[in-house]
Amino acid sequence: MKVSVIIPTRNGGKYLGRLFKTLEEQTFRPAQILVVDSSSNDDTLEICKASGADILQIGAKTFDHGGTRNLAASMTRGEILVFTTQDSQFKGNECLKNLIMPLESPAVAASYGRQVPREDANPVEKFVRFFNYPPVELIKGLDDLPSLGVKTFFFSNACSAIKRNAFEEVGGFPQKAIMNEDMFLAAKLLMKGYRIAYQPNAVVYHSHNYSLTTQFKRYFDIGTFFNENRWIRNLTRPEGEGMRYLKEELIFLSANGQKSWIPYALADTAVRFLGYRVGLLEEKLPSYLKKRASRNRGFWEKQG
């Protein structure tokens, strides 16, 4: 199977050298690496050119989480589309091989890998990776909704692989997406009867130490996503996952000698919940407030 790797970039010079190095070390080599760059003004393009990647340049204001990835996919030649991000780093030389392995099954349309925190990750961010990316393989379908809830549709473009024919069958990512374009695609694939694989042996380093302000903005955008895609929310009741997350986080911090982080974890959870709930009400907010509350200001500017 020919594989095309798609990497959206924007001033990613700090990370891209390591990403390309780990791609070069893979035992399964992609047929194509396509970078779609949103008008970087650092050394991103020089690094990408030196790596031999194909480069598609777009205006910074035209970037869209779904539409830009759809555009990039239309310019690739692989039978398998692999998506990653500029700040991810493949771990080991068989990550790509392991990521695409589940796609050998006709029933599986897509797979995603395990994310582990970088060395600089704080304890709260380490728990996020532990919670969302356990070491146990999973092949999930729509019949798992009663047991998995919103996790049924969980999927991440930091390390994912999708069969092109299935991607095209469901129309790719949403053309305009504030975020969670990967969850939207996963839900569409599952609704079509496909299955999705979580492959813990395909590992990437990927984590962020977000501030509380940034967390509010991120979860405002997540709330907006669920408000605009109520069919997903109605199927999954994502609010219930929040309580389980908090309980396990407190246990994790206590068990790992990080009790001093509990107050921050409580504040972090409260900020996430508040941002999410405000996002669910975005229809009732004036445009200027949406722009201030969102991490994706450009999304609202495109709405007019």
LINZIMO-V239772 format. One record per pair of residues at least 24 apart in sequence whose ideal C-beta (glycine too) atoms are under 10 Angstrom apart, sorted by the first residue. I is the first residue (numbers start at 1). GAP is how many residues later the second one is. D is the distance in Angstrom with one decimal. If there is no record, write none. Layout:
BEGIN
i = (I/I)
gap = (GAP/GAP)
d = (D/D)
END
This chain:
BEGIN
i = (1/1/1/1/1/1/1/1/1/1/1/2/2/2/2/2/2/2/2/2/3/3/3/3/3/3/3/3/3/3/3/3/3/3/3/3/3/3/4/4/4/4/4/4/4/4/4/4/4/4/4/4/4/4/4/4/5/5/5/5/5/5/5/5/5/5/5/5/5/5/5/5/5/6/6/6/6/6/6/6/6/6/6/6/6/6/6/6/6/6/6/6/6/6/6/6/7/7/7/7/7/7/7/7/7/7/7/7/7/7/7/8/8/8/8/8/8/8/8/8/8/8/8/8/8/8/8/8/9/9/9/9/9/9/9/9/9/9/9/9/9/9/9/9/9/10/10/10/10/10/10/10/10/10/10/10/10/11/11/11/11/11/11/11/11/11/11/12/12/12/12/12/12/12/12/12/12/12/13/13/13/13/13/13/13/13/13/13/14/14/14/14/14/14/15/15/15/15/15/15/15/15/15/16/16/16/16/16/16/16/16/16/16/16/16/16/16/17/17/17/17/17/18/18/18/18/18/19/19/19/19/19/19/19/19/19/19/19/20/20/20/20/20/20/20/20/21/21/21/22/22/22/22/22/22/22/22/22/22/22/23/23/23/23/23/23/23/23/24/24/24/24/25/25/25/25/25/25/26/26/26/26/26/26/26/26/27/27/27/27/27/27/27/28/28/28/28/28/28/28/28/28/29/29/30/30/30/30/30/30/31/31/31/31/31/32/32/32/32/32/33/33/33/34/34/34/34/34/34/34/35/35/36/36/36/36/36/36/36/37/37/38/38/38/38/39/40/44/47/48/60/61/61/61/61/62/62/63/63/63/64/64/64/64/64/64/64/64/64/64/64/65/65/65/65/65/65/65/65/65/65/65/65/65/65/65/66/66/66/66/66/66/66/66/66/66/66/66/66/67/67/67/67/67/67/67/67/68/68/68/68/69/69/69/69/69/69/69/69/70/70/70/70/70/70/70/70/70/71/71/73/73/73/73/73/73/74/74/76/77/78/78/79/79/79/79/80/80/80/80/80/80/80/81/81/81/81/81/81/81/81/81/81/82/82/82/82/82/82/82/83/83/83/83/83/83/83/83/83/83/83/83/83/84/84/84/84/84/84/84/84/84/85/85/85/85/85/85/87/87/87/87/87/87/87/88/88/88/88/88/88/88/88/88/88/88/89/89/89/89/89/89/90/90/90/90/90/91/91/91/91/91/91/91/91/92/92/92/92/94/94/94/95/95/95/95/95/95/96/96/96/97/97/98/98/98/98/98/98/99/99/99/99/99/99/99/99/99/100/100/100/100/100/100/101/101/101/101/101/102/102/102/102/102/102/102/102/102/103/103/103/103/103/103/105/105/105/106/106/106/107/107/107/107/107/107/107/108/108/108/108/108/108/108/108/108/108/108/108/109/109/109/109/109/109/109/109/109/109/109/109/109/109/109/109/109/109/109/110/110/110/110/110/110/110/110/110/110/110/110/110/110/110/110/111/111/111/111/111/111/111/111/111/111/111/111/111/112/112/112/112/112/112/112/112/112/112/112/112/112/112/112/112/112/113/113/113/113/113/113/113/113/113/113/113/113/113/113/114/114/114/114/114/114/114/114/114/114/115/115/115/115/115/115/115/115/115/116/116/116/116/116/116/117/117/117/117/117/118/118/118/118/118/119/119/120/120/120/121/121/121/121/121/122/122/122/122/122/122/122/122/123/123/123/123/123/123/123/123/123/123/123/123/124/124/124/124/124/124/124/124/124/124/124/124/124/124/125/125/125/125/125/126/126/126/126/126/126/127/127/127/127/127/127/127/127/127/127/127/127/128/128/128/128/128/128/129/129/129/130/130/130/130/131/131/131/131/131/131/132/132/132/133/133/133/133/133/133/133/134/134/135/135/135/136/136/137/137/137/137/137/138/138/138/138/138/138/139/139/139/139/139/140/140/140/140/140/140/141/141/141/141/141/141/142/142/142/142/142/142/142/142/142/143/143/144/144/144/145/145/145/148/148/149/149/149/149/149/149/149/149/150/150/150/150/150/150/150/150/150/150/150/150/150/151/151/151/151/151/152/152/152/152/152/152/152/152/153/153/153/153/153/153/153/153/153/153/153/153/153/153/153/153/153/154/154/154/154/154/154/154/154/155/155/155/155/155/155/155/155/155/155/155/155/156/156/156/156/156/156/157/157/157/157/158/158/158/158/158/159/159/159/159/159/159/160/160/160/160/160/161/161/161/162/162/162/163/163/166/166/169/170/174/174/174/176/176/176/176/177/177/177/177/177/177/178/178/178/178/178/178/178/178/178/178/178/178/178/178/178/178/178/178/179/179/179/179/179/179/179/179/179/180/180/180/180/180/180/180/180/181/183/183/183/183/183/183/183/184/184/184/184/186/187/187/187/187/187/188/190/191/191/191/210/210/210/210/211/211/212/212/212/212/212/212/212/213/213/213/214/214/214/215/215/215/215/215/215/215/215/215/216/216/216/216/216/216/216/216/216/216/216/216/216/217/217/217/217/217/217/217/217/217/218/218/218/218/218/218/218/218/219/219/219/219/219/219/219/219/219/219/219/220/220/220/220/220/220/220/220/220/220/220/220/220/220/220/220/220/220/221/221/221/221/221/221/221/221/221/221/222/222/222/222/222/222/223/223/223/223/223/223/223/223/223/223/223/223/224/224/224/224/224/224/224/224/224/224/224/224/224/224/224/225/225/225/225/226/226/226/227/227/227/227/227/227/228/228/228/230/233/238/239/239/239/239/242/242/242/242/243/243/245/245/246/246/246)
gap = (27/30/77/78/79/99/102/103/160/162/163/28/29/30/74/75/76/77/78/162/25/26/27/28/29/30/73/75/76/77/78/79/93/94/96/97/100/158/26/27/28/29/30/50/68/69/71/72/73/74/75/76/77/78/79/160/24/25/26/27/28/29/30/48/71/73/75/76/77/78/79/91/156/24/26/27/28/29/30/48/50/62/63/65/66/67/69/70/72/75/76/77/78/79/151/154/26/27/28/29/30/41/44/46/65/75/76/77/78/79/81/26/27/28/29/30/48/50/55/57/60/61/64/75/76/77/78/149/26/27/28/29/30/31/33/35/36/38/39/44/46/48/76/77/78/26/27/28/29/30/31/32/34/48/50/53/76/26/27/28/29/30/31/32/33/49/75/25/26/28/30/31/32/35/36/73/74/75/27/28/29/30/31/32/33/34/35/73/28/29/30/33/72/73/29/32/70/71/72/73/74/190/191/24/26/27/28/29/30/31/32/34/35/37/70/71/73/26/30/33/34/72/69/70/71/72/187/28/32/65/66/67/68/69/70/71/185/186/27/28/30/31/32/33/69/70/30/68/69/62/66/67/68/69/70/71/73/74/182/183/28/30/59/61/66/67/72/73/27/28/66/69/65/67/68/69/70/71/64/66/67/68/69/70/71/73/65/66/67/68/69/70/71/65/66/67/68/69/70/71/72/73/67/68/46/48/50/52/66/70/45/46/47/48/49/43/44/45/46/50/43/49/51/38/39/41/42/43/44/47/37/51/27/32/33/35/36/37/39/26/49/24/25/30/260/24/46/42/39/38/238/236/237/240/241/236/240/233/235/236/109/110/111/112/113/114/117/232/234/235/238/92/108/109/111/112/113/114/115/116/117/119/156/160/231/234/106/107/108/109/110/111/112/113/114/115/116/118/119/105/106/107/108/109/110/114/235/105/107/109/113/88/98/103/104/108/112/113/116/97/98/101/102/103/104/105/107/111/101/104/89/91/94/95/99/100/94/98/88/87/83/86/24/84/85/86/30/31/81/82/83/84/87/29/79/80/81/82/83/85/86/87/91/29/31/75/77/78/79/80/27/29/73/74/75/76/77/78/79/90/98/99/102/29/72/73/74/75/76/77/120/122/71/72/73/74/119/121/31/71/117/118/119/120/121/25/27/30/68/69/70/71/116/117/118/119/27/29/114/115/116/117/69/112/113/114/115/24/25/68/111/112/113/114/115/109/110/111/112/107/108/109/64/104/106/107/108/109/63/65/106/104/105/63/101/102/103/104/105/60/61/62/98/100/102/103/104/105/61/62/63/97/99/102/60/96/98/100/101/35/37/59/93/94/95/96/97/100/58/59/60/63/94/96/34/90/92/57/88/89/32/34/86/87/88/89/90/31/32/33/53/55/58/81/86/87/88/89/91/52/53/54/56/57/58/60/61/76/77/79/80/81/83/84/85/86/87/88/45/50/51/52/53/56/57/72/75/76/79/80/84/85/86/87/28/44/48/49/50/51/52/84/85/86/87/88/91/42/43/44/45/46/47/48/49/50/70/74/84/85/86/87/90/92/43/45/46/47/48/84/85/86/87/88/89/90/91/93/42/45/84/85/86/87/88/89/90/92/41/43/44/87/88/89/90/91/92/84/87/88/89/90/91/88/89/90/91/92/87/88/89/90/91/86/88/87/88/89/84/85/86/87/88/85/86/87/88/136/139/142/146/126/129/130/133/134/135/136/137/138/139/141/142/85/86/91/125/128/129/134/137/138/140/141/143/144/145/82/83/84/85/143/81/126/127/130/132/135/118/121/122/123/124/125/126/129/131/134/138/141/79/80/82/117/121/140/76/77/78/118/119/122/126/110/113/114/117/118/121/24/66/113/25/26/65/67/70/71/73/64/66/65/66/68/62/64/60/61/62/63/64/57/58/59/60/61/62/56/57/58/59/60/46/50/55/56/57/58/48/49/52/53/54/55/45/47/48/49/50/51/52/53/93/47/52/46/51/52/45/90/91/88/93/86/87/88/89/90/91/92/95/33/37/76/82/83/85/86/87/88/89/90/91/92/47/85/87/90/93/31/34/35/38/44/80/83/84/27/29/30/31/32/33/34/35/36/37/38/43/76/79/82/83/85/26/28/29/32/42/44/82/87/25/26/27/28/29/30/31/32/34/35/41/43/26/27/30/42/48/50/24/25/26/28/24/46/47/48/49/40/43/44/45/46/47/25/26/36/39/42/36/38/41/24/27/34/26/31/26/28/25/24/51/54/55/52/123/126/127/44/48/51/52/119/122/42/43/44/45/46/47/49/50/101/104/112/116/117/118/120/121/122/125/39/42/43/45/46/115/116/117/120/41/42/44/45/46/48/49/52/44/39/42/43/46/49/53/55/41/44/45/48/46/42/44/45/48/49/44/45/40/41/44/58/61/62/85/57/60/52/55/56/58/59/60/63/58/62/82/57/61/81/52/53/54/55/56/57/59/60/80/52/54/55/56/57/58/59/60/62/63/77/78/79/54/58/62/75/76/77/78/79/80/53/54/57/58/61/76/77/78/52/53/54/55/56/57/58/59/60/74/76/52/54/55/56/57/58/59/60/61/62/65/69/70/72/73/74/75/76/54/55/58/61/69/72/73/74/75/78/50/53/54/57/58/73/49/50/51/52/53/54/55/56/57/58/59/70/51/52/54/55/56/57/58/59/61/66/69/70/72/75/76/51/54/55/57/50/53/54/49/52/53/54/55/56/51/54/55/50/47/38/34/37/38/41/27/30/31/34/26/30/24/27/24/26/27)
d = (9.4/9.1/7.7/5.0/5.2/6.7/7.3/8.4/9.6/8.7/9.7/8.1/4.2/7.7/9.3/6.7/4.5/5.2/7.1/9.5/7.4/8.4/4.5/5.9/7.7/9.6/9.3/4.9/7.6/4.5/7.9/5.6/7.2/9.9/9.2/6.4/9.8/7.5/6.5/6.4/4.3/7.6/6.1/9.0/8.8/8.0/8.9/3.6/6.2/3.2/8.5/7.2/5.8/6.9/9.8/8.4/10.0/4.7/9.0/7.0/4.7/7.0/9.2/8.5/8.7/8.2/9.4/8.4/4.6/7.9/6.6/8.0/9.4/10.0/9.0/8.2/5.3/8.1/6.9/9.9/9.6/9.6/6.6/9.9/4.7/6.6/9.1/6.7/9.2/6.3/6.9/5.2/7.6/10.0/8.9/9.8/6.9/7.2/5.0/7.4/8.9/8.2/9.9/7.5/8.6/9.3/8.0/5.8/7.1/6.0/8.7/9.8/7.9/5.2/7.9/7.2/9.8/9.4/7.4/8.4/6.1/6.8/7.3/8.4/9.1/6.9/7.0/8.7/5.5/7.1/4.6/7.0/9.9/6.1/9.9/5.2/8.5/9.1/7.1/9.6/9.0/9.8/8.8/4.7/9.8/9.7/7.1/4.3/7.6/5.8/9.4/9.3/7.6/10.0/6.9/7.2/7.5/9.3/8.6/9.1/4.9/6.6/4.7/9.1/6.1/9.6/8.7/8.5/9.9/7.0/7.8/9.4/5.1/8.1/8.9/8.5/3.3/6.8/7.5/9.9/4.3/4.2/5.0/9.0/8.0/5.9/9.5/9.0/8.1/9.3/9.4/10.0/8.8/7.9/9.5/9.5/8.7/5.4/4.5/8.0/7.4/10.0/9.9/9.7/9.8/8.7/6.3/9.9/9.7/4.7/6.7/9.8/7.8/9.3/5.7/8.7/9.9/9.3/5.8/8.9/8.6/9.9/9.2/9.2/5.0/9.1/8.7/9.3/8.9/7.2/8.5/6.6/7.9/6.2/5.7/7.4/9.1/9.8/7.0/7.9/8.2/4.2/8.8/7.5/9.9/10.0/8.8/8.5/9.0/9.9/8.8/5.5/3.8/7.5/8.5/8.1/7.5/9.3/8.5/8.9/7.9/9.2/9.7/8.6/9.6/6.4/9.2/7.6/7.8/9.3/9.8/9.5/7.7/8.5/4.7/9.7/9.3/9.8/6.8/8.9/5.6/7.3/6.7/4.5/7.0/9.8/9.4/5.2/5.5/9.3/7.9/5.6/9.9/9.0/7.6/9.0/4.9/4.0/8.9/8.9/7.1/9.3/8.1/9.8/10.0/7.3/8.8/6.8/6.9/9.7/9.0/6.9/5.6/9.1/9.3/9.4/5.9/6.0/6.0/9.8/9.6/9.2/9.8/5.6/8.8/6.4/5.6/9.3/9.2/9.6/8.5/8.6/8.5/5.9/7.7/6.9/4.4/9.7/8.4/9.6/9.4/7.6/4.4/7.6/9.8/8.8/9.5/7.8/9.9/9.7/8.1/9.9/5.8/7.5/8.2/8.5/8.8/9.4/6.8/9.7/8.9/8.9/7.3/5.9/6.4/9.0/8.5/9.1/8.0/7.5/7.7/8.4/7.3/8.5/8.8/4.5/7.2/5.7/7.9/4.5/8.6/9.6/9.7/9.8/7.8/8.5/7.5/3.5/4.4/5.8/6.5/3.6/9.2/9.3/9.3/4.0/9.2/7.3/8.3/9.1/7.4/8.1/4.7/6.2/7.5/8.8/9.8/8.9/9.9/9.5/9.4/7.3/10.0/7.5/5.3/9.0/6.7/9.0/9.2/9.0/10.0/8.6/4.5/5.5/8.8/6.6/9.9/9.0/9.6/9.7/8.6/7.6/6.6/8.5/6.2/8.3/9.4/8.5/8.0/9.4/9.8/6.8/9.3/7.1/5.5/7.9/9.6/9.6/5.5/7.1/6.3/6.8/9.5/9.1/8.4/7.0/4.9/7.9/5.7/9.8/6.0/9.8/9.3/9.6/9.8/9.7/8.2/7.0/4.8/8.0/9.8/9.1/8.9/4.3/8.0/7.8/4.9/7.8/7.4/9.5/9.8/7.8/9.8/9.1/9.8/7.4/6.2/5.7/7.8/9.8/7.1/8.8/9.2/6.9/5.0/8.4/8.8/7.0/8.9/8.4/9.8/9.0/6.6/9.0/8.0/9.3/7.9/10.0/9.7/9.6/5.0/6.2/4.5/6.9/4.5/9.8/10.0/7.9/9.7/6.1/4.4/7.3/7.9/8.4/7.6/5.6/8.1/9.8/7.0/9.9/8.8/4.1/6.2/6.0/9.9/8.7/9.0/6.6/9.9/7.6/8.2/9.6/7.7/9.3/8.1/4.9/6.0/6.7/9.3/8.3/7.4/9.2/8.1/10.0/5.6/8.8/4.3/4.2/8.3/6.6/7.7/5.0/9.1/5.8/8.5/3.7/9.4/9.2/4.9/9.9/9.5/9.9/8.8/8.4/9.3/8.5/7.0/8.3/8.2/8.5/7.0/8.3/8.8/8.7/3.5/8.8/5.8/9.2/6.2/8.3/5.9/9.3/7.7/9.7/8.1/7.7/8.0/9.5/9.4/9.8/8.2/8.1/8.5/6.9/4.9/10.0/9.6/6.7/9.9/9.6/9.8/8.2/9.2/9.6/7.0/5.0/6.9/5.1/10.0/9.8/6.7/5.3/8.6/3.8/7.9/8.5/8.5/9.5/9.1/9.7/4.8/8.7/7.8/9.3/3.7/7.0/6.7/9.1/7.0/6.5/6.5/4.3/7.0/7.0/8.0/9.3/7.5/6.8/5.9/9.5/7.4/8.7/5.1/7.4/9.1/9.2/9.1/6.9/5.1/8.1/9.6/9.7/6.9/4.0/7.2/5.1/7.4/8.3/5.3/5.2/8.1/8.2/6.1/4.4/7.6/9.3/7.9/8.4/7.4/7.7/6.1/7.1/8.0/10.0/8.0/8.0/3.7/7.3/8.4/9.7/8.0/5.5/7.5/8.0/3.3/6.2/5.9/9.5/9.6/7.7/7.7/7.3/4.4/7.6/6.5/4.9/7.5/9.7/6.8/5.9/6.7/10.0/7.7/5.7/7.6/4.5/7.2/9.9/5.9/7.5/5.9/7.7/7.8/7.4/8.0/4.0/9.3/9.4/5.1/7.4/5.1/9.1/9.3/8.6/9.4/8.0/10.0/6.9/9.3/9.7/4.3/8.2/6.5/8.9/9.9/5.2/9.7/9.1/7.4/8.3/10.0/9.4/8.1/6.0/6.9/9.2/4.3/9.9/8.9/4.7/9.6/8.6/8.1/8.4/9.3/9.8/7.4/9.4/7.8/8.6/6.1/9.6/6.3/5.3/9.8/5.8/9.2/5.1/6.6/5.6/7.7/9.6/7.6/8.2/9.5/8.3/8.8/9.9/8.7/7.7/5.0/9.5/9.5/4.8/6.9/8.6/8.9/9.1/7.8/10.0/7.6/8.9/9.6/8.7/8.5/9.5/9.6/8.0/6.0/8.5/9.2/6.6/9.7/9.6/8.8/6.1/6.1/7.2/7.9/8.0/9.9/9.2/10.0/9.6/8.0/7.1/8.7/9.6/9.5/8.5/7.1/5.0/9.0/9.7/8.3/6.5/7.4/6.5/6.4/5.7/7.6/10.0/8.6/7.2/4.2/8.8/8.4/5.5/7.5/5.1/7.8/9.5/9.1/7.7/6.5/5.6/7.9/7.2/9.8/6.3/7.8/7.7/4.5/7.7/9.1/9.7/4.8/6.7/9.2/7.4/9.1/8.8/8.9/9.4/9.5/8.8/9.3/9.7/8.7/6.4/7.0/8.7/9.7/8.9/5.2/6.5/7.4/9.9/6.3/6.2/9.2/8.5/10.0/9.2/8.0/8.4/8.5/3.9/7.2/4.1/8.9/7.9/5.4/9.9/9.5/8.3/9.3/7.0/9.8/9.9/8.3/8.3/6.8/8.6/9.8/8.2/6.8/9.1/9.2/5.0/8.3/9.3/5.0/4.6/9.5/9.5/6.8/9.7/8.7/10.0/6.3/8.1/6.5/9.2/10.0/8.7/6.7/7.3/9.0/8.2/9.8/9.5/9.2/9.6/4.5/5.7/9.0/6.9/3.7/8.6/8.7/9.5/6.5/8.7/5.7/8.7/9.3/9.6/9.4/8.5/7.2/4.4/9.7/8.7/8.7/6.2/9.8/4.8/9.8/8.9/6.3/8.1/4.5/10.0/7.3/8.9/9.0/9.4/9.8/9.4/8.9/8.6/8.3/9.4/8.0/9.4/9.3/8.7/7.6/6.0/8.9/8.6/9.3/8.8/8.1/9.3/7.5/7.1/8.6/9.7/7.4/8.9/9.4/9.1/8.0/9.2/4.8/8.5/9.7/5.2/5.7/10.0/7.7/8.9/9.2/9.8/7.1/8.7/5.2/9.6/4.6/8.4/9.8/7.5/4.8/6.6/8.3/5.9/9.5/7.9/6.5/8.5/8.0/6.4/9.3/4.4/8.1/9.7/8.1/8.9/8.8/9.4/7.7/9.4/8.5/7.2/9.8/9.8/7.8/9.6/6.4/7.4/9.7/7.9/8.2/5.3/8.0/8.9/9.8/9.8/9.0/9.7/9.2/8.6/9.8/9.9/9.5/9.8/9.5/8.4/6.2/6.4/9.0/4.9/9.2/9.8/8.1/9.7/9.5/9.4/9.8/6.6/9.3/6.1/9.3/9.8/5.0/5.5/9.6/6.8/9.4/9.9/9.7/4.9/7.6/9.8/6.6/4.0/9.2/8.2/9.6/7.4/9.9/8.9/9.7/6.7/9.6/8.9/6.5/5.9/3.8/8.3/9.4/9.6/7.9/6.9/9.3/9.6/9.1/5.4/9.2/7.4/4.5/7.5/7.7/3.3/4.4/8.7/8.5/6.6/9.9/9.3/9.8/8.7/4.3/7.3/9.2/5.6/4.2/9.4/9.9/7.6/9.6/10.0/8.3/9.6/4.6/5.7/7.5/9.4/8.1/9.3/6.4/9.2/9.9/8.7/5.6/5.6/5.7/7.9/8.5/7.5/5.7/6.2/9.4/9.9/9.8/9.6/9.5/6.6/4.2/6.4/6.4/2.1/4.5/7.8/7.0/9.6/9.8/9.3/9.1/4.4/7.8/9.4/4.7/9.2/9.7/8.0/9.1/7.3/8.9/8.4/9.3/9.8/7.6/9.8/9.8/7.9/7.4/6.5/9.9/6.5/4.9/7.6/5.8/6.8/9.7/8.3/9.0/9.5/8.4/8.3/8.5/8.0/8.9/9.5/7.3/7.5/6.2/8.0/9.5/9.9/7.4/8.9/9.5/9.6/9.1)
END
